[in-house]
Amino acid sequence: MNPDLLAAIIIEGQKNIRNISIIPRDYHFEDSLNYVLVGLRRSGKSTLLFKRAQDLVNKQNVDWSQIVYLNFEDERLDGFQLSDCNNILIAANQLTTKKHYFLFDEIQNIEGWEKFARRLADQGESVYLTGSNSKVLGHDIVLRLGGRYMAKYIAPFNFSEYLTAKNISHDKLALLDTVNNGQIRAAANEYLRYGGLPESILLSDKRNYLTNIYQNVFLADIIVRNKIRNEKTISLLIRKIADTVMHIVSYANLYKNVKSVINTVSRNAIIDYIDYAKEAYLIFSTKNYFAKFNERESSPKYYFTDNGILNLFYIDKLPALLENIVAIKLHNKYQEKLFYLKSKKTGVDIDFYVPASKTAIQVAWEVNDTSKEREIGNLLKLADNFTEVENLVIVTHGEEETIEKEGKTIQLVPLYKFLLE
C-alpha cells in the first residue's frame, strides 16, 4: 500500500473529523491508556473516535496533523495486509514528526492486526481501535495484546443521550415542567419502539434503516465472519430468540423449536450460532442468580442490544419491548453482574437482580388489580426469603407510586424516570 495514498486518506480524515458535529456521550478516556472500542455495528464507536480526536486538538493542544485516522472498511484500503502496516507510520511521519494519535476503525479486517497494535503500544504510541465482533476485538484480544489495551463497550444511545440528540431538556427542572415532561414521555415511547442507534434518531423511516442495520450485522458480522453456509437456520434461530424475550429458554428448547422446521440442524450448531450472535453484540443474556453453575449456563434469558432491532420481529409486543429496554439499561451498567431470580423452592420469580445495589426489579406494562397482586407478591416473597435484597422496584410504562406493605417499601417507577436514573 503506497504511503502517499495513505497520507492522502489520513489528511482527508482529519478534515472530515474537524467539521463533524458530535453529541456528547458519557464515556471517559484516560490519556495514558490505549483502547479497544467494541459494540454493535453503528452504535457510535466511530463517532467516539472522532470526539476523542476533537478533544485532543481542542483541549490538549494537539495539532490536526498528529491525528492518524483510518477506516479499514474504506474501499481504497481493500487488500490491505499486515505487511502494509508499517507504511502507515511512514505516511504519518510525512505529515508530522510530532507524537501521533492513531485511530483505527474496524481494524479486525486486517489478518494479524494485533501484532501491529501491540508494536504501536510497545513504542509508546497512543492508539484507539474499534470493531464490531467480540471474537476478534474484546476481552480475549486485550489479553493477547499483553494488557496494553483496555476494552470499552460502546452501546447505542442511552435515554439521556437520546434526549440530548433530540434537543429535549431533561434535568430535574425540566422534569417538573409540564410541556417538557410531555416531550420526555413521548420520546420514551419512541425510544421504546425504535431504540438508540444514533443515526436513526432524526430519520423518518426508522424501520427501513433498522432493517438495513440488522441485515448488515446478520450478514457481515455473523454469516460471513463465521463462514456459515446455512443462513436460514440462524435466521430462524434469531427469530425464535426474539420470541423468548421475557422468558427463560434452554439450548434444548431452542434446538427443538428450530429442528421442528429445519431437521438437519444439530444441537451444537445452535449453541455456536447463539455465540456468534453474542459476539456480534446483537444479543446478550442474563442468568439465574439462584442456580448452580451448570444450570446458569444452560437456562438463560436472552435480550437484544437495541430495542429498534428487536421490534423488527414484533407486531405490537409492548410488554416485551419494555422488559428489553430495562434489560439494556441494566446490562450497559452492570454487564455480567446482572441476573434474574427463579426459585422453585420459594416460588420466587424476579425479572432482574442487581447484587451491587441489592435491588430486585420487576417489569410490568401496567399494574392493575391482578398484576399488582402478582408483582408485589413476588417482591414481598423475595424480601422474606432473601436477606441480600434491600430495594424493591417495579418498572411500569407510566405509573408512579410508593407502596407500603408488610413493612416493605415498593417503588413503582415509570419508564422515562427509570431510564434517566
N, C-alpha and C positions, 0 to 999 in steps of 0.2 A: 504494500500500500504506500503510495507516494506521500512523503512528508509534506510536500507543498499542498496537495489536496487536503490532507488532514488539517493543516494550518488554516486553509480557507474555510473548512467546515467549522473549525473552532471559532474563528472570527465571526462567522455568521451566527453561531450560537450565542456569543457574547452580546451581539446587537439585539437578538431576539429576546434574550432574558432581561436585558436592561429595560425594555419597553413593556414588559408584561405587568398587568395589574393583578395583585395576588391577595386573596382573602387570608387574613392572619389565622393561623391554626395553633392548637395547644400542644406544640412539640418544641422541645428544647435540645440543643446540641452543645456538647462540651467541645471547646476549641482543641483540647489535647487528644481527642478520640477520633478514630475513623469509624464510619457507619455503613451498615448494610440495611437499606430500607426495603421491607418486604410487605406484601399485601395484595389484595385483589386488583386485577387489571383495572385501570382508570380510577383508582381510589385516591389519587392525588400525590403519588410518590414523586413524579417528575416535577410537579409544581413546588413541592417542598425543597427539591434540589435548587430550583430557581430562586425561591425565597432565601435559602441559605446563601446563595451567590450574592443576591442583593444586599443581604445583611452584612456580609463580609466587606463589600465595597462601601456601603453607606455608613456602617457603624465601626468598622475596624480599619478603614483607610487602605484597603486592598485595592489595587488597580484592576480594571477590567481585563487587562492583558494577562493577568495571573489566573483568570478563571478558564479552566480547560474542560468544556462540556462536550460530550459525545453521546449520541443515542445510537446504539448498535442495532436498532431496527430501521435506521436510515438506509434507504436502498443504495446510497453511494458507498456504504460500508459492507455491502454484500460480498462474501468471500473473505472477509477479514479473518485472519488467523492469529494464533498466539505469536507466531514469528513476526507479525507486523506490529506488535505492541510497542516495541522499542521506538518505532517511528513516531509514536505519539509524543514521546519525550523529545525527540528531535524537533518535531513541529512546535511543541510548546516552547522550547528554548529559542526557536526562531522568532517568537513573539516577544519574549522577555526572559531574562536570566534570573529574575526575582523568584522567590518561592512560588510554587504553583499550587492551585487547589483543583484537584481532579474530581469531576462529577460525571459518572458513567451510568447511563440508563440501559437497562436490560442487558447487562454485561454477560449474563449466562449464555448468550448466543455465541460466545467465543469458547470453543472447547479448550479446557485447560486454563481458563481465565484466572483462576485462583492463584496460580504461580506468579502472574504479573501483579496481581493485587497485593500479594504478600511481599513481593520485592519493593513495591512502592512504599508499603508500610515500614519495611526494614530500613529504607532510605530516609525515613522521617517525613515523608510527604503527607499531606492532608488529602484523604480520599473519601468519597461518598458514592456508594453503589446502590442501584435499585434492581429489583427483579420481581417476577410475578409467580414464583414457584418455590416453595419451601424446601423442595427436594434438593435444589441446587443453590438456594440462597436462603439460609435460615440458621437455626442454632447449630446444626451439624457442621455447616460450612464455616461458621465462626470458629469452631474448634479446629477445623482443618487449616484455618488461616492463622493458627498459633495464638489465638486470643488477642490479635491486633485490631480486631473489628468488633463493634457492638451491634447486635441485631436490634432494629427498631421496627415494630409492627405499625403500619400506616393503614388506618381504617378509613372507610368513606366518612364524610362529614358527620360529626355528632350534631345533636339538635341545636346547640348553641352556635356552632359554626354555620349550620344551615340557615339559622335566622340572620346571622351576620351577612351571609351571602345575599339574602333577600332584603337587606336593609330594614329589618324589623328590630326595634329596640327590645331588649329582654332583661334589663336589670331589674332590681327589686321595685323601683318606682314604676317602671313600665308594666309590670305585672298587676299593679294596682289601678292602672288607667284602663277605663272601660274599652276604649277603642283599641288600644294596644293589646289588651288581654284577648280581645276577639281575634285580632290578627295572629297572635301566637297560637291560639287554639286551632284556627283554620290551617295554619302552617303545620301544626302537629298532625292533623288529619292527612294533609298532603304527604308529609314525611312518612307517615304510617304506610301509605299505599305505594309511594314511589322511591322511598329510600333516600340515601345521602350521597350517591355518586356525584361529584362536584359538577360535571358538565351537564348533568340532566336538569339542574335546578331551574334554569331560565328557558328551557325548551318547552314548546307547546305540545309536541308529540313525544312525550317521555317514554311511552310504552315501546315505540319503534326503536328509540335509542337504546333502551334497556335490552331489548331483544337482540340488537346487534352486539352489545357488550357480552351478553350471555353466550352468543354463538362464538365470539372470539375466544372467550375463556374455555368454552367446551372444546372447540376445535384446536386452538393453538396450545393452550396450557394443559389440556387433558389428553385429547386424542393424538395429536401429532407428537407432543413431547414424550408420551409414554408408548408410542408406536402401537396403538390399539387398532385392531382390524375390524372389530365388531362395534360400530358406532351405536347401533340400535339398542344393544344390551345396556350400555352405560347410560344412554339417553333415558331408557325406561327406568333404570335404577334411580337416577336423579329425580325423576317424576315421582317415583314411589317414596323417596325420602321426603320430598316436599309434602306428600300426603301425611307423613308421620309427625310433622311438627306439632308439638303439644303432647306427643305420646312417646312412651318407651318402646324401642324396637330393637330386636336382636338381629345379628347377622343371619341366623337361621330363618327368621320370618321374612327378611328382605330377599334372601335366596329363594325361598318358597314362592313369594309373590312374583319375582322375575321369571323363575323357571316355569311357572304356570303359563307364561306367554312365549318364552324362548327356552325350550327344553334342553338346549345344548350348553347352557351356562353351568359353570362349576361354582361351588361354594367359595373356593379360594379366589376365583376371579372376582366375585362380589366383594370380598374383603379388600382385594387390590384396588378395585375401582373406587371404593369408598376412600381409600388412602389417597388416590390420585385427586379426587375432588377436594379433599382437605389440603393437599399440597398446593393446589391452585387457589387456595383461600376462598373457595366457593361456599364451603360449609364448615361448621365446627360442631363439637359435641360437648355435652355435659354428662357427668357420671353420678351414680348413686353414692352419696357420702356414707350411707349405712352399709353398703355391700362389701363383701370380701373382694380381693383384688381381681380374681378371675371373673366374677360377676360384674364388677365395674366395667371391665373391658368389653364384655360381650353384650351388655344391655344398656347402651347409651340413649340419650335423647339428642336428635340432630336439629340444628338450626342453620339458616342461611346467613351469610355475612352481610347481605344487603336486602332490605325488605322489597325494594323495587324488583329485584331479580326473582325473589320468592313469589311475588304477586303475579309474575308471568304464568305461573302454574295454576292460579286460582281464579275462581269466579265468585266474588263476594264471600270470602272466608275471613272476615274481620277479626274474630277472636284469635285465629291462628297468627295473623299478622301482628296483633297486639302482643302476644306472648313472644313472638320472634323479635320484635323491636326491643322489648325488655331484655331478652337474652343478649342481643347485640350490645346494648349499653353496658350490661354487667360483664360480658366477656371481654369487651375492649379494655375495661378497667382491671379485671381480676384474672383474665386468661384461664390457666389451668386450675386456678383456685376457686372456681365456680362449680357448684354441684346442684343436683336435685336430691330430695329426700323421699325414700319409699321404704316402708317397713310393714311387712305382713303381720308381725307380732303385735304392733301397737295400732296398726291401721293408718299410720301417718302417711300422707301423700302431699308433698310440698313441691311447688314448681322450681323454686330456686333457694339455695342456701349459700350464704357468703360467710365462711368462718372468720375472715379478717375483721368483719364488723358485727359478727354474731347476729346476722339478720336473716330472717326467713321471709320469703316473698311469694305470695300467691298472685295470679293474674286472672282477672275476670272482666269481661267486657262491660257488664253491669251487675250490680249487686241487688237483686230483688229478694223477695222473702225466701224463695227456695235456695238460691245460690248463696245468700248471706249465711244461712244455717250451715251449709256445706263448707264454705271457705273459712268462716270464722271457727267452726268446729274443728277443722283440720289444724288451724294455727293454735287453738287452745290445747288440743290433744298433744301437739308437739311440745308446747311450753310445759305441760305437765310431765312429759316423759323424757325431756332432753334439756338439761340444765345449761348447755352451751349456747342457747339462743336467748337474746335479750330484746331484739327489735322485731316486731310483728307487723308486716305491711301487706296490703292488698292494692295492687295497681289496677285501676279501672280506666275506662275510656274517658269519663268525665266527672265521676262522682268524687266528692271530698267529704270526709267525716272522721271524727275520732270516736272510737267505740271503747267503752269501758265495760268489761265483762269478766266475772270470776277473778277479779283482782288483776287482770291483764289489760294492757292498752294496745289496741289495734288501730293502725292508721290506714284509712282509705285515701289513696293519693291519685289524682287524675294524671293521665299520661303526660301531658305537657309539663306539669311540675316535676314529675319523676325524671323526665328526660333532661331537665335543667338543674337537677341536684348535683 
